Amino acid sequence: MKKNLLLTFTFIYTLYFSQNKISLSHASQYDDFIEIGIEIDKPVSKFDLIDLDTLIISDTKNNILKENWEYPLNYNYNNGITKVRRFYIPDKKIKTADIKGVFNYFTPSKETNTYFDLGTLKDIKRNVNLIDRKITDKNPYLHFSIVDSTEIKKVFPDFEYKEGDEKEYKKINFKDFDFIYAYRYNNKQKLVYFFNDNPAPGYHTFTVGDKKTRINYILIKLKRDITPSELDNVRIELMIENEKSVRKIPFELKNVVIEKK
């Protein structure tokens, strides 16, 4: 009986990982860092989101490389198939490495209370946290809102910035942007947003963070010459992970060649 159970488990285990094949996208050494890209076979969909839970890079003597946080990378879920991390170059030369890690595979849905269609921009209430109270009661840190310029002026009454050392300080020109949203999450529970099915919308954005509340405010220009009707009908969807909606997929890649760039 035990033997049959073991064979069944092995079959399920193999099938499970064959559905989400994990491979190396690239392993490259640049002047200042080593970049590792890991690829997973999955649909490119807002209902199939990935994030790296852990990624450990070790050399042939089992020395573990230290992750480099100096460069801006996406440390949240995305709907693509590749996640990238960067590491400091070790003192001793490294030609090959072993890679071990875990993917978080997030499949948001209404059934698991992780997918929320907030509606179109014209109907969304401003300057309030739009996250369901059932979620914020358990995790009050989470925040997502659509705000207006009065909120920005209230939070940052004397805010000025300059676009270069030679430039003068100036105030934000709100006419340069279509709308403003604000968010906050932590590693305990992450959230992802889509505007018209796009997780990275806009060709021009401006970010300002409130150090006190840790909320980031994003001023966004979606497209040139957007009409009032187009703007009103921008659909906003929110995905908030929970334990029921996330699968953890471990992986291991041996003797990976680090290519010098």
C-alpha positions, 0 to 999 in steps of 0.5 A, spaced: 500 500 500 505 504 501 509 503 495 502 505 491 501 511 495 509 513 493 508 511 486 502 516 486 505 521 489 511 521 485 506 521 479 502 527 481 509 531 483 512 530 476 505 532 473 505 538 477 512 541 475 511 539 468 505 544 468 510 549 470 517 548 467 522 552 470 529 554 466 534 559 466 533 565 462 540 568 463 546 569 467 550 574 466 556 578 469 556 586 468 561 591 471 558 592 477 553 586 478 551 579 476 544 578 473 540 572 474 533 571 470 529 565 471 523 563 466 517 559 468 512 556 463 505 559 464 500 564 460 502 571 460 495 573 464 493 577 469 490 571 473 497 568 472 502 572 476 509 570 479 514 573 484 520 570 487 519 568 494 527 566 494 533 566 490 540 563 492 546 563 488 552 559 490 559 558 487 562 551 487 565 552 494 558 553 496 559 561 498 552 564 497 552 571 493 549 577 496 543 580 493 544 587 490 539 592 492 542 598 489 538 597 482 531 598 481 527 592 480 520 589 480 520 586 487 512 584 486 508 580 482 508 581 474 504 577 469 510 575 465 514 569 465 521 572 467 523 574 474 530 578 475 535 579 481 542 582 481 547 580 486 554 583 488 560 580 484 564 576 489 571 577 491 573 570 487 572 569 480 566 565 478 564 561 472 559 557 474 553 557 479 548 553 483 541 556 483 536 554 488 529 558 489 522 558 490 517 561 485 510 564 488 505 563 483 499 567 484 492 566 481 487 571 483 480 570 483 473 572 486 472 565 489 479 566 493 477 573 495 483 576 491 480 579 485 477 586 485 474 589 479 473 596 482 470 599 476 471 605 471 475 611 473 469 615 473 465 611 478 471 610 483 470 614 489 476 619 491 481 619 497 479 613 500 482 606 501 479 602 496 481 595 499 475 591 502 474 592 509 475 584 510 482 584 508 484 591 512 481 588 518 486 583 518 492 587 515 491 595 516 497 596 512 494 595 505 492 601 501 490 602 494 486 609 492 485 614 487 486 621 489 486 628 487 490 634 487 487 636 493 490 630 497 497 631 494 497 638 496 495 636 503 500 630 504 505 634 501 504 642 502 511 645 500 513 639 496 518 642 490 522 638 485 527 639 480 529 635 474 537 636 474 542 640 478 542 646 473 534 646 474 530 651 478 526 648 484 518 647 481 511 645 484 508 639 480 504 641 474 498 637 475 495 638 468 501 634 466 498 628 468 491 624 467 490 622 474 493 620 481 493 613 485 496 611 491 498 604 494 502 601 500 503 593 501 509 589 504 512 582 504 506 580 508 501 581 503 502 584 496 497 587 491 497 588 484 493 593 480 491 593 472 489 599 468 485 597 462 489 590 463 496 593 463 500 592 470 505 598 467 501 603 464 503 610 462 508 613 458 510 618 463 509 618 471 512 621 477 512 618 484 512 621 491 513 617 497 510 619 504 515 617 509 510 618 515 505 613 512 510 609 507 504 610 502 507 612 494 503 617 490 503 616 483 502 621 478 500 618 471 500 620 464 496 614 460 497 617 453 497 623 449 491 627 447 487 622 451 479 624 451 475 625 457 471 619 455 477 615 454 479 617 461 473 616 465 472 609 462 479 606 464 478 600 468 481 598 474 482 591 477 486 590 484 489 583 486 491 582 493 494 575 495 492 570 500 495 563 502 489 560 498 491 563 492 499 562 492 502 556 490 510 555 492 514 552 486 521 550 488 526 549 483 534 548 482 539 549 477 546 546 477 552 548 474 549 554 470 555 558 466 555 565 468 556 569 461 561 575 462 558 581 458 
